């Protein structure tokens, strides 16, 4: 790279900060003309320009030979950051955006250490191999004097809305405000997708109806013994365990004889849920939904949670003789439609096994209606209810 007379290599860290332009650069040129170069530029051991691009350019413009000194430390990136953070007044957002650019540099540096792991004991080998993932973001944040959380915010903004990150980098937009705007855009996109899918469902000829309000109220008009399958994901937690009892009592009236109710449930509330639902319906089985991306730590219980239970109840005795696997693999949640949405692959499997085309599937806690879209795709009619207050309170 050539920088106004400098034709040697330039270290990637030198490009982290923008070049001076206009009046600011002209002022630097005039200062060097009248007072000389007070601060030499820095070179790496390999002769790459590490810091001082603006001074080298200004020396060339002033007709003065630039001066250099060599950096002999182990972390050139941190060195450049320390020098420039002292010179510039950057917002939190600007520092976070800057740290985001640092992450790949630290990952490359960490990756150089990975081959050394082959000669290490197994536990050390694993730790070294994980170093780029575990440390780079935090090291970048420390170098830019910003938290790892802020770096993560900048990363999300960069992925979802690069135009907003550009405004953060320029100082035009605060980091938190940019993140709020990203969430607003995502909400608009979810609503647009929901409307589009609802329109597609309407054209299919099958019923697709989501009613706003508590299911016991807005679904009260469904005739008794009219529902073939209830599949739903109620809110979890001690404050909502009673909803499972209400759900089973309602389903005991609305399900056809032999119809099924399958509900997602949190592990911690499973005993209470089984007791409450068993008062109204017949317990049939508990299905295991395996988490797609491995386990999640549950502090307090000190359990690595790798599956989620789905409780299966029936009205009387189950109709149909199709075998249902009691272990399923979870699919990716459809968060683009609703922040609480579950995946639909396993639900589609259950709908196909536990109902027939043109039968009625109901979801009393429907959210965006993702379960309903699965039902409609399989040729079933769907009615759902969604009371936003339950979701907002969790």
N, C-alpha and C positions, 0 to 999 in steps of 0.2 A: 504494500500500500504506500502511495506517495502522499505526503502531507506537506505541501508547499516547501519542497526542498529536501524533505526527509524521505528517503527511498527504502529504508530498512523495514524489517518486520515490525508490526504493531501488536502488542499483547491484547487479547480480547478484553481484559479489564480496562484498557484505556478507552474503549468505546462505550463504557457504561454511562458516561456523562456527556451531554451534548456539546458540540463545538460552539464557541462564542460566535456571535454574528453581529453585524451592524455597528451601532455606536459603542457597544460594550467591547467589541474586538478592537475598534479604532482607538479606544482609550488605552487598551493594553499596549498597542503598537506605539502610541505616543509616549507612554510611560517608559518603555524599553529604550526608545530613542533618547530620552532626556536623562534617565536615571540608570540605564543599563539593565541587564538581566540579573535580578536579585536572587532568583530561585532557579537553579539548574533543573533541567528535565531529568527524569529517571529512566535508566535502561535495566533490563534483566541481565542475568549472567550470560544469556545467549544473545544479547545485543538487541532485544526487542524493545521498542519504545513502550514504557510502562505507564508513565505519567508525564504530562507536560505538552500535550499536543498543541494547545493554544499558545503556549510560550514559544514552541518551535515555529509555528506559523507566524507569530508576531515578530520573531527575530528575522525571519526571511523577509517579511514586509518592511522591517526597519533597516534592512541591510546589515544586520549584525549576526555574527556566527554564534549559533546556540551552544550552550555548554551542557554537559551531561555528567551524571554520576551513576554509579552502579548499585542496584539493590541486591543484597546478598542474603536476605531472609528466606524463610520457608513458605510464606503465604503471601504471594504478591497481590492477590485479590483483596485480602484484608488490609494490606498496606495502602493500596490505592483508595479503598473506601475510607480509611482513617484520614488520609490527607484531604480528600474532597469533602467529606462530611463536615470538617472543620471550616472549610472555605465557603460552603453554600448553606443557605437557609431553606431547608426542604420540609414540606408538610409530611404528615404521617403517611398519607397516600402516596406521595412521590417516593418516600423511602421504601414503602412496601413494593411498589412497582419496580424499583431499582433492585430490591432483594430478589424479586422474582426472576430477574435476568441473571442473578448470581447463582441461582440454584443449579443450572446445568454445569456451571464451572466447577462448583464444589462436587457435583456428582462425578465429573470426569476425574477430578483429583482423587476422590475416594475409590473410583473404579480401578485406578492404577495399583491400589493396594490389594485388590482381590486376588491376583495371581499368587501373592504371598500366602494366601490362605491354604493353598494346596499342601503346604508343608506343615500346617498347624494341626493340632488335635481337633476332633470333630466339633466340639462346642465353640472353639475359637474360630474355626473355619466358617461356621454359620454366622457368627457375629460379624466377621469381616465382610462376608458376602452381602449382608444386610445393611452395611454402612451407608451406601449411597441413599437408600430409602429413608433410613432412620435419622440421619444427621444433617443432610444437606440443607433442608429447609431451615432448621434451627440455626445452623452456621451462617446462612445467608441473612437471616433476620438479625442475628447478633452483629454482623458486619455493618448492616444498614441501620442499626440502632432502632429496631422495630420488632414487635412480637411475632412469633410464628403464626399466631392467629391472623394477624394483619397480612402476612404473606399468603396465607390460605385464602383470605378474602380477595386479594389481588389476583390470585390464580383463577378463582371462580369467575371473576369479572372478565379476565382475559379470555376464558373459554366461552363464556356466554355472550359477552358484549365488548369486543375489542375496541369499538368506538368510544365506549365509556372509559376504558382503561387509558386511552390516549388523553382524555380530558383530565383524568387523575394525574397522569404523568406531567401534564402542563401546569398543574396546580389550579385548573379551572373548576374541578369538581372534587369534593371531599370523598374519601374512601367509603365511609359508611353510607353516604348519600348515593353513591354509585351502586353499592350493593342493594340498597332499597329499590333503586330503579330497575335493577336486574330482576328482582323478585316481582315487581309490578309487571314487567314485560312477560315474565313466565306465566303469571296469573292470567294475563290477557290471552296468551297463546293457548293455555289449558282450556279457557272458556271457548275460544274459537274452535279448538279441536272437538270439544264436547258438543258444540252446536252442529258442527259438520257431521259428526258421527250420528247425532240424533236425527239429522235430516236424512242420512243414508238409511238409518233404521226405519224411518217413517215410509220410505219408498219400498221397503222390502215386503210389506204386507203383514208383518207380524206386529203384535202390540209391544210398544216400548213406552212405559209411563213411569216417570219419577215424580212423586208427590212430596211437597215440602211440608215437614211437620213431624210430630211424634207418630210413630207407626201405629200405635193403638188407636189414634184418632183418624189419621188420613187413610188407613187401610181397613177401617171398621166396616166399610160398605162391601167388602169382599164377602160373598156368600159362604156360609159354613160348608165344609167338605168340598171346596172348589179348587184348592191349591195342590199341585202335584209335588212340588219341591220347594223348600225354603233353604237357601244357602246364603250365609251372611257373615259379616265380620264386625261384631259389636265393639264398642270401645272397651279397653281393658282397664283393670285397676280396681282396688277395693271399693271405690265410690260407685262403680257401675255393675257390680256383681248382680244386683237385683234385676238389672235389665234382662239377664238370661232367664230368670224366673218369669218375668213378664212376657218374654218372647215365647217360651215354651207354653205358657197358658194360652196365649193368643193362637199359637200354631195348633194346639190341641183342638181348637174349634175350626180353624180354617183349612187345615190339611185334609185331604181325602184319606179315607181308611187305607193304611199301607203306605201313605206318603212319608217322606223323609225330611228331617231338619238337620242340616250340617252347619256348625258354627265354629269359627276360629275362636280360640280362647288363650289367655295367658297362662303359663305354667303355674304361677303362684296362686291363681284363683281356681285352679281346676277342681279341687275337692268341693268347694262351695257351689261352683257352677253345676257339677254333676248332681249334687243334692237338690238344688233348686229346680233344675230342669226335670229331674226324675220324678218330681211330684206330679207332673202333668203328662209326660210322654214316656215311652219305653226306651231305656238305654239300649243301643245296638252295638256301638263300637267306638273306639278312639283311633283316629287316623294320625299318622306321623308325617308332617310336612318337613322334609329336610331342607335346611337353609342352603341356598345355592352357593354362597361364598364362605362356607365354613362357620365356625362357632363365634359367639359373641360373649364376652365376659360379663357376668352378672355379679357386681360387687355386693357384699353382704351375705349372699348365698354362697359365694365362691364356687360358682358353677360355670362351666363353659357350655353355653346353650347352643345346641346344634340342630334342634328341631322344634317345631311348634305343633301343639295338639289341635286337632279338629274333632269336636265331639259330634257323634252321630246318634240321633234319636229318631224313633219312628212312632207313627200313630197305629197302635194295635200290633200288627206284624208286618214286616216289610213286604211290599209287593215287588215282583220281579225276581229273577234268578241269575242275573249277570253278576259275576264275581267282581269285587272291588278290591284293588290292592290297598293294604293299610299303610303302605310306605310310599310317599310321593316326593318327587324333587321339586322344590320351589322354583318358580320363574321370576324374572325381574319385575319388581313392582312398577305399575304404570303411574309414576309420579308426575308425568307430564299432564295427566288428566286430573289428578287429585293428590294432595300431599300425603293422604293416608291410604292411598290405593295399594292393594295387594296385586300380585301377579295373577294372570287369568288362565294360564295353561292348566294348573291343577283344578281350577274351578270348572273349566270346560270339560275336563275328564270326568268330574263328578256329575255334571249336568247330563253328559252323554250316558253315563251308567245308571243314573237314578231317575231319569225322565225320558219321555218319548217326544218326537217332533209334534208341534202344535199343542203341547201341554203347557201349563202355566208354572213359571218359576218366579218366586218372590224373594226380594232382598229387603228386609225392614231397616237396614242400615247401609244404604246404597252408595253414599258418597257421590262420585262422579258417574256411577252406573257402569263401572267396568265389568262387573259380574253380569249385568244385563246385556252388555254388548256380546259377551261370550254366549249367553243364552240365545240371543237373536241370531248370531252366526250359525248356531246349530238348529235354527228353525223353531225355537220355543217362544212363546209369548212371555213378556216380562213386565212385572210391576214392582216398583221399588219405593221406598220412603227414605228421606234424609232429614234428620233434625240436626242442623249445624251446631246447636248449642252443646250437644254431647261432644263433638269433635273439638270445639273451641276450648272446652274445659279440661281436656286431657293434656 
